[in-house]
Amino acid sequence: MELWMKIGSALLLVIMLIVIFPRARQMIAESPKGSAKEWLSALIPLGLVAAFIVLLVMMV
Amino acid sequence: MSTPELVRTRAVESALATNKLIRNTYTLLSMTLLFSALTAAASVWLRMPPMTYLLGLIGAFALIWLVLPRTANSAAGLGVVFAITGLLGFSLGPLLSAYLSLANGPQIVGMAFAGTGVIFLGLSGYALTTRKDFSFMGGFLITGFLVVLMAALANIFLQIPALALAISAAVIFIMSGFILYDTSRMVHDRGETNYILATVSIYLSIFNIFVHLLHILGVMGGDD
């Protein structure tokens, strides 16, 4: 990657962090606490996504 | 109107509004995905230079941060959504050209495309059919996203291939979580009510999953 593209990408990420940070703080503050059962119901499909990606990697 | 009737009428109105929101979001999402596929194909055909990726992202995020919040509640918001998704699609041109030039490039791109579709349809279908509330994931997902952004920022200069791969895996995991989160926000009353904003949110998750799945498959399966 050329130097100016590295600097441009870094600047974009820094601006992204600055813009997202206030919204992130609000989301963290307003986010309700999930029970173990609720987390399990989210982690099962996400685990399946991980397994699916492993399958794709093995196929390619 | 008696109280039970009033409650029932409000429940019916709320269900109708939710169904309309979901229908409008998925209609707009499918149109924008098709449009961005066309702009991506045009970008490949025009053999756009690598800088197109960065410039496209800057343009799209400028529209998301500066224009979309002011237009999301009007018809102009539709034009802005197509401009954002068109730009993001166009920005993919150099990336797709690079992968397509590999020996098994068309297979990698095809698998990333199909894989993204399966992940999105599976997760969105799961959130819609179970009608579970995934709002509790908000804090976790946004914190994870901030950590990933900082790691990506560091890796621009560190250039560690293993870290780049770990970042791609983390982005796919987080964006998959955001699909569950955003879909459940549409289903539940206290969540998203604007279909334009909902579309952009889900589109960005799909876009990120595609780009990072392409990266993982390219690294793990590339012949070069």
Contacts between the chains, C-beta under 8 A, distances in Angstrom:
chain1	res1	chain2	res2	distance
A	1	B	156	7.8
A	5	B	50	7.1
A	5	B	51	6.4
A	5	B	54	5.8
A	6	B	156	5.3
A	6	B	157	6.8
A	8	B	54	5.1
A	8	B	58	7.5
A	9	B	54	6.0
A	9	B	156	5.4
A	10	B	153	6.0
A	10	B	156	5.2
A	10	B	157	7.4
A	12	B	54	7.1
A	12	B	57	6.3
A	12	B	58	6.0
A	12	B	61	7.1
A	13	B	149	5.7
A	13	B	152	6.1
A	13	B	153	4.5
A	13	B	156	7.4
A	14	B	153	6.8
A	15	B	61	7.8
A	16	B	61	7.0
A	16	B	149	6.1
A	17	B	146	6.7
A	17	B	149	5.5
A	17	B	150	7.1
A	17	B	153	7.5
A	19	B	65	5.7
A	20	B	142	7.4
A	20	B	145	7.4
A	20	B	146	6.8
A	20	B	149	7.6
A	21	B	146	7.3
A	23	B	142	7.4
A	24	B	142	4.3
A	24	B	143	7.0
A	24	B	145	7.7
A	24	B	146	5.8
A	27	B	138	4.6
A	27	B	139	5.8
A	27	B	142	4.7
A	28	B	138	7.6
A	28	B	139	4.1
A	28	B	142	6.5
A	28	B	143	6.5
A	29	B	139	8.0
A	30	B	138	7.2
A	31	B	135	6.9
A	31	B	136	6.2
A	31	B	137	7.6
A	31	B	138	4.1
A	31	B	139	3.4
A	31	B	140	7.5
A	32	B	135	6.0
A	32	B	136	5.0
A	33	B	136	6.4
A	34	B	136	3.1
A	34	B	137	7.0
A	38	B	132	7.5
A	38	B	133	7.9
A	38	B	134	7.9
A	38	B	136	5.8
A	39	B	136	7.7
A	41	B	130	7.4
A	41	B	132	5.6
A	42	B	132	8.0
A	42	B	134	5.9
A	42	B	137	5.9
A	42	B	177	6.9
A	42	B	180	6.0
A	45	B	122	7.1
A	45	B	123	5.8
A	45	B	126	5.2
A	45	B	176	7.6
A	45	B	180	6.8
A	46	B	173	6.3
A	46	B	176	5.6
A	46	B	177	6.3
A	46	B	180	7.8
A	48	B	122	7.4
A	49	B	119	5.6
A	49	B	122	7.6
A	49	B	123	7.2
A	49	B	172	7.0
A	49	B	173	7.3
A	49	B	176	4.8
A	50	B	173	7.0
A	52	B	115	7.1
A	52	B	118	6.8
A	52	B	119	6.8
A	53	B	115	7.2
A	53	B	169	7.6
A	53	B	172	6.6
A	53	B	213	6.9
A	53	B	216	6.7
A	56	B	111	5.7
A	56	B	115	5.1
A	56	B	213	7.4
A	56	B	217	6.3
A	57	B	216	6.6
A	57	B	217	6.6
A	57	B	220	4.6
A	57	B	221	6.7
A	59	B	111	6.9
A	60	B	104	7.1
A	60	B	107	6.5
A	60	B	108	6.0
A	60	B	111	5.7
A	60	B	217	5.1
A	60	B	220	6.7
A	60	B	221	3.2
